[in-house]
Structures are given as C-alpha cells and as structure tokens.
Amino acid sequence: MKQVYEDNYRIKRRQDLLCDIMQAKSEMEIAQRNFDCVYREDEVDVCIYRYRAAQSRYGALLKRLKDIT
C-alpha cells in the first residue's frame, strides 16, 4: 500500500512540474510577443525582465524534472 501511495505521489509531482513548465513556456512566449509590440524604453525593460524571469523559471523546472526522472 505504501508503494502505491509513493508512486501516486511521484506521478502527481511530475504532472504538477509539467504543468508549471508549460506555464513558464507560455509566459516566455507572451513576453516575446509583448516585446515585439512595445516602443517605450520602460516597457522594453519590463518585457526583458519578464522574459528572463520566465526563462530562468523554465530552466529550473526542467532541471527539477530531470532530477526526478
């Protein structure tokens, strides 16, 4: 019974990570699209910040997924 619980926990954890990875990728894509539409310097800075933050999160999540598989 304990093994089943642990397996279910791992599956749930992996599913949650995959969901977070898709969200981070989506955030990167949104930041990229927004970057293509802005002109003011402060808006450009915000888009770059958001893109880099999402990119960093995406990389960290991929590393975490690799570590558990």
C-alpha positions as CSV (number, residue, x, y, z in Angstrom):
1,M,0.0,0.0,0.0
2,K,2.8,2.4,0.9
3,Q,4.4,1.7,-2.6
4,V,1.2,2.7,-4.3
5,Y,1.0,5.9,-2.3
6,E,4.6,6.8,-3.2
7,D,4.0,6.0,-6.9
8,N,0.9,8.2,-7.0
9,Y,2.8,11.0,-5.2
10,R,5.6,10.8,-7.8
11,I,3.1,10.8,-10.7
12,K,1.3,13.8,-9.2
13,R,4.6,15.7,-8.6
14,R,5.6,15.0,-12.2
15,Q,2.3,16.2,-13.6
16,D,2.5,19.4,-11.5
17,L,6.0,20.0,-12.8
18,L,4.9,19.5,-16.4
19,C,2.1,22.0,-15.8
20,D,4.5,24.5,-14.3
21,I,6.8,24.0,-17.3
22,M,4.1,24.7,-19.8
23,Q,3.1,27.8,-17.9
24,A,6.6,29.1,-17.8
25,K,7.0,28.5,-21.6
26,S,3.7,30.3,-22.1
27,E,5.0,33.3,-20.1
28,M,8.1,33.4,-22.2
29,E,6.0,33.4,-25.4
30,I,3.8,36.2,-24.0
31,A,6.8,38.3,-23.0
32,Q,8.3,37.8,-26.5
33,R,5.0,38.9,-28.2
34,N,4.7,41.9,-25.9
35,F,8.3,42.8,-26.6
36,D,7.5,42.9,-30.3
37,C,4.8,45.4,-29.7
38,V,6.3,48.0,-27.3
39,Y,8.3,51.1,-28.1
40,R,9.0,52.9,-24.9
41,E,12.2,52.1,-23.0
42,D,10.5,51.3,-19.7
43,E,8.1,48.9,-21.5
44,V,11.0,47.2,-23.2
45,D,12.8,46.8,-19.9
46,V,9.7,45.2,-18.4
47,C,9.3,42.7,-21.2
48,I,13.0,41.8,-21.0
49,Y,12.7,41.3,-17.2
50,R,9.6,39.1,-17.6
51,Y,11.1,37.1,-20.4
52,R,14.3,36.4,-18.4
53,A,12.4,35.6,-15.3
54,A,10.2,33.1,-17.2
55,Q,13.3,31.7,-19.0
56,S,15.1,31.2,-15.6
57,R,12.0,29.5,-14.1
58,Y,11.6,27.3,-17.2
59,G,15.2,26.2,-16.9
60,A,15.0,25.5,-13.2
61,L,11.8,23.5,-13.7
62,L,13.3,21.4,-16.5
63,K,16.3,20.7,-14.3
64,R,14.0,19.6,-11.4
65,L,12.0,17.3,-13.8
66,K,15.3,15.8,-15.0
67,D,16.3,15.2,-11.4
68,I,13.2,13.2,-10.5
69,T,13.0,11.1,-13.6
